[in-house]
């Protein structure tokens, strides 16, 4: 595949030279992000190489290079702990952070100095602000009403930021809206098409704001689904298998906080 990103992990000499050059030539600390290997000892050796080359912070994604798409699976926090216990520099844990309530368990399991999240932030940019009802709940359970309205609120705020900060690429705006509004757009395919193929390269934010307003009106016209249809035991097996473990539905921001403890 490409000679970039995690695929460079096969070329330790090149990675060492790149890291060391940056360390010597830059006036700011060098941060390196890595994935893990199947062999934990190999993972630790790679992290130590990065440290010796000059990395002053190491981010560790607890999945292997091939753990993507349908093969993603859960990140291995034990591998991140192995790295943390083997290097002297700060370690940032990455993987399995779907909501704010995942932060403390990750820190406890890995001993890391901090956590980061990637794809989950595309679904809910408020993740680290500890929102009372994370948008991943709506994504997982197809809830309507207030949950989808929150997603629309976030989309509006994002578009306001795009307008305030200047030019943002059309592809970037479309990508964020598709993530934030995924289930609403699935239910209203004509508006999905409006974003997919209709976004102009001028007045992009104005156009997208109009689509979001149409989507908000369309969602408001639907009645709230009754809570009982959202019980995890009644979800199709394929959907339930993609959720986090069932105990991830308990506690703040989870199922219990919305409808009370399950029977």
Residue pairs with C-beta under 8 A, 6 or more apart in sequence:
1 7
3 11
6 34
6 35
6 65
7 65
8 14
8 15
9 15
9 34
9 35
9 37
9 46
9 65
12 46
12 49
15 49
15 50
15 53
16 49
16 52
16 53
17 53
19 30
19 32
19 50
19 53
19 54
19 55
20 53
20 54
22 30
22 54
23 30
23 53
23 54
23 55
23 56
24 54
29 56
29 57
30 54
30 55
30 56
30 57
31 55
31 56
31 57
31 58
31 59
32 50
32 55
32 57
32 58
32 59
33 58
33 59
33 60
33 61
33 92
33 94
34 46
34 47
34 50
34 58
34 59
34 60
34 61
35 60
35 61
35 63
35 64
35 65
35 67
36 43
36 60
36 61
36 62
36 63
36 64
36 76
36 79
36 80
37 43
37 46
37 64
38 64
40 78
40 79
40 82
43 79
43 82
43 83
44 82
44 83
44 86
47 58
47 60
47 83
47 86
47 87
48 86
48 87
50 58
51 58
51 87
51 88
51 89
55 89
56 89
56 90
57 89
57 90
57 91
57 92
58 83
58 87
58 89
58 90
58 91
58 92
59 91
59 92
59 93
59 94
59 116
60 79
60 80
60 83
60 84
60 91
60 92
60 93
60 94
60 112
61 75
61 94
61 95
62 75
62 76
62 77
62 79
62 80
62 93
62 94
62 95
62 96
63 72
63 73
63 75
63 76
63 95
67 73
74 95
74 96
75 94
75 95
75 96
76 95
77 93
77 95
77 96
77 106
77 109
77 110
78 109
80 91
80 93
80 94
80 95
80 109
80 110
80 112
81 109
81 110
81 111
81 112
83 91
84 91
84 110
84 111
84 112
84 113
85 111
90 113
90 114
91 110
91 111
91 112
91 113
92 112
92 113
92 114
92 115
92 116
93 106
93 107
93 110
93 112
93 114
93 115
93 116
94 115
94 116
94 117
94 118
96 102
96 106
96 244
97 103
97 106
97 115
97 116
97 117
97 120
97 127
98 117
98 120
98 134
98 136
98 244
98 248
99 120
99 124
99 127
99 134
99 136
99 253
100 127
100 128
100 129
100 130
100 131
100 134
100 253
101 130
101 248
101 251
101 252
101 253
101 254
102 115
102 248
103 115
103 128
106 112
106 115
107 115
117 127
117 128
120 127
120 136
121 127
122 175
122 176
122 179
122 180
123 135
123 136
123 139
123 179
123 180
123 182
124 131
124 134
124 135
124 136
124 154
124 180
125 154
125 158
125 180
126 134
126 135
126 154
127 134
130 253
131 150
131 253
132 252
132 253
132 257
133 146
133 147
133 150
133 253
133 257
133 258
134 253
135 147
135 150
135 151
135 154
135 180
137 143
137 147
137 253
137 254
137 255
137 258
138 147
138 148
138 150
138 151
138 183
139 182
139 183
140 239
140 242
140 243
141 230
141 232
141 235
142 183
142 225
142 230
143 225
143 230
144 219
144 222
144 223
144 224
144 225
145 224
145 225
146 224
148 183
148 184
148 219
149 216
149 219
149 220
151 180
151 181
151 184
152 181
152 184
152 212
152 215
152 216
152 219
154 180
155 176
155 177
155 180
155 181
155 212
156 209
156 212
158 176
158 177
158 180
159 173
159 205
159 208
159 209
159 212
162 168
162 173
162 204
162 205
163 205
168 204
168 205
170 199
170 201
170 204
173 199
173 204
173 205
173 208
174 195
174 196
174 199
177 195
177 208
177 211
177 212
178 185
178 192
178 195
181 212
181 215
184 191
184 215
184 218
184 219
185 191
185 192
185 195
185 215
186 192
187 218
187 222
188 215
188 218
191 211
191 214
191 215
191 218
194 211
194 214
195 208
195 211
198 207
199 207
199 208
200 207
227 258
227 259
228 234
230 255
230 259
231 262
232 240
232 243
232 246
232 249
232 255
232 262
233 262
235 243
243 249
248 254
249 255
249 256
250 256
250 261
251 257
255 262
256 262
